[in-house]
Amino acid sequence: MKQKAKFVNVNLELMERDLNIKEVTLLSLIQSLAKKKGYCFATNEVLSESLGIHDRTLYRMLNKLEDGEHITRITHSIGNYGKERRIYIN
């Protein structure tokens, strides 16, 4: 099966931060997904597939973005349905 090309519009203003190109791409993706509601609610699976990276790599990148105060992740229980995570851009 032929895989479709995936594109993320990188916010060049984010390149001035202490991030590598993959981290800037992830942050740009989160920023674009957060436009409508003010936060990104995409799962790790959706984010990693969108960027073509392994889920462990995504996990490390999200931790670095949060440690560098570029994002804030808030997770709360939604009863029997599991948990919901919101990612906010700082």
SVG drawing of the C-alpha trace seen along z (x, -y; Angstrom):
<svg xmlns="http://www.w3.org/2000/svg" viewBox="-18 -34 37 36">
<polyline fill="none" stroke="black" stroke-width="0.4" points="0.0,0.0 1.3,-3.4 1.7,-5.8 0.4,-9.4 2.8,-12.3 2.1,-14.2 2.9,-17.8 3.1,-20.1 3.4,-23.8 6.3,-24.8 6.0,-28.0 9.4,-29.6 9.1,-31.9 9.5,-28.8 13.0,-28.1 14.4,-30.8 13.9,-28.6 16.2,-25.9 14.5,-23.2 15.6,-21.0 13.6,-20.8 11.6,-17.7 10.6,-19.4 9.6,-22.6 7.6,-20.5 5.8,-18.8 5.1,-22.2 3.9,-23.6 1.5,-20.6 0.2,-21.0 -0.2,-24.8 -2.2,-24.2 -4.4,-21.6 -5.1,-23.9 -6.4,-26.8 -10.1,-25.9 -10.5,-25.1 -7.4,-26.7 -5.9,-23.3 -4.8,-20.2 -6.6,-16.9 -4.9,-14.6 -3.7,-11.3 0.0,-10.3 -0.9,-7.8 -2.3,-10.5 0.7,-12.8 3.3,-10.2 1.7,-8.9 1.3,-12.5 5.0,-13.0 6.2,-9.5 8.0,-9.0 8.0,-6.2 5.7,-6.7 8.6,-6.6 10.3,-9.4 7.1,-11.4 6.9,-10.8 10.5,-12.2 9.8,-15.2 6.6,-16.0 8.5,-15.8 11.2,-18.1 8.6,-20.6 6.8,-20.5 10.1,-20.8 11.1,-23.8 7.7,-25.3 6.7,-25.4 3.5,-23.4 1.4,-22.4 -0.3,-19.0 -3.4,-18.5 -4.9,-15.1 -8.1,-14.3 -10.4,-11.3 -13.6,-11.1 -15.2,-8.4 -15.5,-4.9 -14.3,-6.3 -10.6,-6.7 -8.7,-9.9 -8.7,-13.0 -5.6,-15.0 -5.3,-18.6 -2.1,-20.2 -1.9,-24.0 0.7,-26.2 2.5,-28.5"/>
</svg>
